[in-house]
Amino acid sequence: MSLGLKLYGHWVSQPARSVLWLLHLNNKQIGADFEFKKVEPMNGDTRKSEFTTLFPTAKSPAIHEPDNNDFKLAEGSAIMQYLCDKNEWENWYPSSDLQSRARVNEYLSSHHTTSRRCTLKIFHPVMMSIMKGKKAEPLDYKALAATSEKEANRFSKTWLQNGPFVNGFEKPTIADLFAYTEFAQLPQMDVLERYEDDKVNEWMNRMKDLPHHNDMHRSLLKLTALKRKMGV
Ligand SMILES: N[C@@H](CCC(=O)N[C@@H](CS)C(=O)NCC(=O)O)C(=O)O
């Protein structure tokens, strides 16, 4: 039986977790409402031809709706925008108020050159060190923590000054789901205990209270347990 929607991704991937969280927050369950197809970026799965023929961007997350004109879409933010529009999840991505929608888009447009640096500059070296195990060069965690503080501080000054959620919203939107997986992973992986910027910590606490938070981050915490065991 086709469930209509196939989501390709991995639980450790930040944008994949944001998409999975959005689906769960809207009562969409794996196996009941959509199919979750695990792709392991570290094994090069996203560069294999079975994946790239469907998704030439060679990155996950990506979705496929075989019964809907064989629709295929990659890029976490584009997927979240599409799912919200299609399912009328107005509270996560406003459609009737153009200015509210534009404020969500404003954050999403900046994400890859700002918050995403948490993954590129900090998460990736930690991940590589877990993968190399004993052969890994010791990481400079002090420097990684300092970089994390810099990114969090910039995020706070740009996006958390005008309200409890990103860009002045009273309730979380897909912008928060997208940003959270970037910033939360650093304390989750022991890069630092908490951020110096209280606005960031308070925002993270509000996000932690959302349903399904712990389920969405279970794999990352398992990875941290492995990292601790290996002493890297
Ligand atoms: N801009 C993309 C980034 C996606 C991305 O970086 N995906 C990683 C996993 S987190 C990936 O598939 N990497 C595989 C590779 O680079 O070969 C998005 O926001 O969805």
The ligand as an ORCA input file, in Angstrom:
! r2SCAN-3c Opt
* xyz 0 1
  N      20.415     22.700      2.214
  C      20.048     21.372      2.579
  C      21.212     20.746      3.311
  C      21.012     19.264      3.402
  C      22.239     18.548      3.892
  O      23.290     19.146      4.169
  N      22.073     17.247      3.987
  C      23.153     16.402      4.416
  C      22.702     15.600      5.629
  S      22.398     16.685      6.986
  C      23.470     15.446      3.284
  O      22.582     14.885      2.687
  N      24.757     15.295      2.996
  C      25.223     14.377      2.006
  C      26.388     14.867      1.232
  O      26.744     16.054      1.349
  O      26.914     14.058      0.473
  C      18.798     21.372      3.459
  O      18.582     22.309      4.224
  O      18.029     20.405      3.390
*
